Amino acid sequence: MSEIRPRFRTMDGLSIRYAESSESGGAEALLLSPWPESLYAYDATWSRLAEHARLVAVDLPGFGHSELREDLLSPKAMSEFIVRIADELGLEKPHVVGPDIGTSAVLFAAAQHPDRFRTVVVGTGGAAVPLDLGSPLDDWVRAEDLAPYRALGPKDVVTIAINTIEGYELPDVVREDYLASYWGQRFVDQMPYVRAYPAELPILGELLPTIATPVQVISGAKDAVVPVSNAQYLHERLPNSRLDVVDAGHFVWEEGANDYARIVTTWWQSNRNTE
């Protein structure tokens, strides 16, 4: 049985789903949902991460089970909402973990709000300029016609994605939550977020050298969706960063859960006095 117990809260007029762990040592960590999963993506690492910080996991607006609003469907717009989430939930200076779609949004937030986060953990999200994305993400970003995707059922899209997870059997509660998160046309409705990459990633690239917040980048060595080159691009440009490449595919937080939890908690410990 999962230790994650989701609930809902209204933020800026939107119903946002989140889950909290118990207090742990004073540190706080905001964990952001990847796509096309949900906050249950942290089920495999939750207990180990919770030993080091009070965790608050959130489905970003429009993803997981949180309410969608079209004006938030780009990394730059989402970055401001991430700061709003931290404010609403009373997180004074949390560590932030934002893999996948969270990567660009969290880095935009760190650039625009340099003292807001203690540390950042990102990776497996599009970042490199020129774009260097694998299938199917590159297809989603560049598709001229979304009609074929609208013709797919939500379970088809999510099942295709999560069936690529290797070496980790999704618990039933997690799999069912992923599938329930993308009912109807929600998946297609979310696609504008990644389709904003060509316009917004070059802007982020210019900001990377200005980010003083310590950034841990984690990538899967076998990630065919977002190649390691994206993580290397970030590491080369961020002035205070560390890069770890795990022997896993795209869903490194599940496929390489032990390594992922170790890297994240070690990063938190090494930066616990960051002001």
Sequence and secondary structure as in RCSB ss.txt:
>XXXX:A:sequence
MSEIRPRFRTMDGLSIRYAESSESGGAEALLLSPWPESLYAYDATWSRLAEHARLVAVDLPGFGHSELREDLLSP
KAMSEFIVRIADELGLEKPHVVGPDIGTSAVLFAAAQHPDRFRTVVVGTGGAAVPLDLGSPLDDWVRAEDLAPYR
ALGPKDVVTIAINTIEGYELPDVVREDYLASYWGQRFVDQMPYVRAYPAELPILGELLPTIATPVQVISGAKDAV
VPVSNAQYLHERLPNSRLDVVDAGHFVWEEGANDYARIVTTWWQSNRNTE
>XXXX:A:secstr
  S   EEEEETTEEEEEEE    TT EEEEE  TTS GGGGTTTHHHHHTTSEEEEE  TTSTTS   GGG SH
HHHHHHHHHHHHHTT SS EEEEETTHHHHHHHHHHHSTTS S EEEESS   SS    TTHHHHHH S  HHHH
HS HHHHHHHHHTT  S    HHHHHHHHHTT TTHHHHHTHHHHTHHHHHHHHHHHGGG  S EEEEEETT SS
S HHHHHHHHHH SSEEEEEESS S HHHHTHHHHHHHHHHHHHHTTT  
